[in-house]
Amino acid sequence: MALTETRKGKVLLGELPADFLRIPPPSDEMTAAALSRPQMIDSSLLTRVQISIAEAKLDKSYGVGRMNLYCRVRVGARVEVTRTGNAGKNPRWNHRVECELLPGVTTILIEVLDQRAFSEDERVAWAHVELPDSVIGGHSVLDRLVDLNGKQGTGMEGTIKIVVSCTPPAVVNPMVGFAPTMAGTFADGSGMQPSTVPPAELQQQQPQQQPQQQPQPQPPVQHQQQQQVVRISRAELQSVMDMFPSVEKDVVVSILEASGGDMDLAVTNLLTISSS
């Protein structure tokens, strides 16, 4: 590759390297396994979070007519939307959200959007709510007014009333519901529990097996692999970037493309990368 001087500045000419705009490979096997497939976690072992969105008071009205505001709440990969409030700058929702809190997720994204009839809904204000350890552990409740960010600046768009509480997972006895199988090793070393049924009775108990017909071999079917184009909307990209403000936009786009547009898998992969 050659570095050429032009009127507008320096330009790099030539073929791009193979690792251009690519995430470097993980350094250990555990991280590589976590990125290769989504993590399956038992929901009974996760903390449940309850979020109550009461009302909001905005300082400015955007648009010609009265705004039809609704609230969108994102907890990890879970997204909940409230109904539309018809009170202009002071909407009331009284909406309750309850979902699982994945490991490593300590921030809630709250967005206030204006519903439009003939165009895309506009995001008017938003806020990132950090959950303290005492709230996640179920020892206290977060009940306060949260300052909203927007075009006027950080914390200058108004406030929103929320109440957040968490329920930790119950302690589960690992031996409850456990039943031994026939594959254990016993005193005779056979690896299977000896049968006490005489051979004659055993033969009478066994039904006669009907001869099974061999399946006819089917001719091989040729499958044509079609290249799938991953389409990512601006709203999805902006939501993920708001959840991970320290991650560059190019990295977020690469993770979304590598996840096939699956928001849940992309958020899980970004959480794994951020925590490593």
C-alpha positions, -999 to 999 in steps of 0.1 A, spaced: 0 0 0 12 35 -9 6 68 8 -2 95 -17 -5 133 -11 -36 150 -25 -52 184 -22 -75 173 6 -48 154 25 -31 120 26 -47 90 9 -38 54 13 -39 35 -20 -39 -2 -25 -56 -34 -12 -70 -33 23 -55 -57 48 -75 -88 58 -81 -75 94 -94 -41 83 -124 -31 106 -124 -66 121 -124 -75 158 -92 -92 169 -97 -129 178 -101 -138 214 -70 -147 234 -85 -177 253 -107 -206 245 -135 -196 269 -140 -163 252 -140 -179 218 -166 -204 228 -188 -176 243 -186 -156 210 -193 -186 188 -228 -194 203 -253 -177 226 -252 -186 263 -281 -207 275 -288 -197 311 -315 -212 333 -340 -184 340 -346 -198 376 -310 -188 384 -313 -152 373 -323 -121 391 -357 -107 381 -361 -69 378 -393 -50 381 -395 -15 366 -424 9 370 -425 38 345 -449 64 361 -447 97 342 -424 122 326 -422 160 325 -404 175 295 -391 210 293 -397 215 256 -422 204 229 -409 194 195 -431 195 164 -460 216 153 -489 199 172 -491 182 206 -466 153 210 -478 117 214 -451 104 237 -444 68 246 -416 52 265 -392 24 254 -373 5 281 -343 -17 273 -328 -42 298 -300 -60 281 -316 -76 250 -352 -72 264 -372 -43 250 -406 -31 264 -428 -3 250 -455 15 269 -487 29 256 -489 64 241 -496 92 265 -519 120 253 -508 147 278 -483 165 256 -451 173 276 -464 156 307 -473 120 297 -485 94 322 -480 57 315 -480 38 348 -465 9 329 -448 -21 347 -419 -41 332 -407 -74 346 -379 -95 331 -347 -114 339 -315 -95 345 -286 -112 327 -252 -114 343 -231 -82 337 -262 -60 329 -263 -32 354 -277 -4 332 -313 3 320 -319 24 289 -350 45 290 -361 64 258 -390 88 253 -402 88 217 -428 109 198 -452 88 178 -455 101 142 -483 93 118 -465 98 84 -428 95 94 -405 76 116 -410 81 153 -385 106 168 -366 100 200 -371 131 221 -352 122 253 -333 93 269 -315 83 301 -291 56 313 -301 43 348 -273 26 367 -285 0 391 -266 -1 425 -255 -34 439 -279 -30 468 -309 -28 443 -296 -58 423 -292 -78 455 -328 -71 466 -318 -50 496 -332 -17 485 -356 -1 460 -346 26 435 -374 53 436 -364 87 421 -368 112 393 -342 106 365 -329 135 345 -334 131 307 -309 139 280 -317 153 246 -311 181 221 -308 207 248 -280 188 266 -273 162 292 -300 162 319 -317 193 303 -348 177 287 -368 171 319 -373 142 343 -390 108 344 -404 90 374 -393 54 378 -393 27 405 -369 -3 402 -367 -33 424 -350 -67 420 -358 -102 432 -327 -124 436 -329 -161 426 -341 -185 452 -316 -210 467 -321 -243 449 -311 -277 464 -293 -295 436 -304 -329 449 -341 -321 447 -357 -339 418 -326 -361 412 -332 -397 404 -305 -423 399 -303 -440 365 -296 -475 355 -261 -466 342 -244 -465 377 -217 -489 388 -227 -514 414 -209 -538 437 -206 -566 411 -187 -542 387 -211 -548 359 -221 -511 355 -258 -520 355 -282 -531 382 -286 -569 381 -320 -581 372 -340 -603 396 -365 -616 370 -359 -652 359 -349 -656 322 -381 -676 314 -404 -648 328 -382 -622 312 -388 -638 278 -425 -639 283 -426 -602 293 -407 -592 262 -431 -586 233 -423 -601 200 -406 -576 178 -420 -572 143 -395 -572 115 -387 -536 105 -387 -526 70 -355 -512 58 -360 -476 46 -354 -471 9 -324 -450 2 -334 -415 -10 -314 -398 -37 -292 -370 -24 -308 -336 -25 -286 -308 -35 -291 -276 -14 -281 -243 -28 -268 -219 -3 -281 -185 -7 -262 -156 6 -282 -137 31 -279 -99 33 -281 -86 69 -301 -54 71 -296 -33 102 -320 -3 109 -308 30 123 -330 25 154 -314 -9 162 -279 5 157 -286 35 178 -301 14 206 -270 -8 208 -246 22 207 -265 38 236 -261 6 256 -224 5 249 -213 42 245 -176 32 249 -176 9 219 -169 23 185 -196 24 159 -176 2 134 -172 -24 161 -210 -24 169 -218 -27 132 -194 -57 128 -209 -75 158 -244 -70 144 -234 -83 110 -216 -113 125 -247 -121 146 -269 -121 115 -290 -92 128 -299 -110 160 -301 -83 187 -300 -108 216 -269 -125 203 -252 -92 194 -258 -77 230 -245 -110 246 -213 -109 225 -207 -72 233 -212 -79 270 -187 -107 268 -162 -85 250 -167 -56 275 -163 -78 306 -132 -96 292 
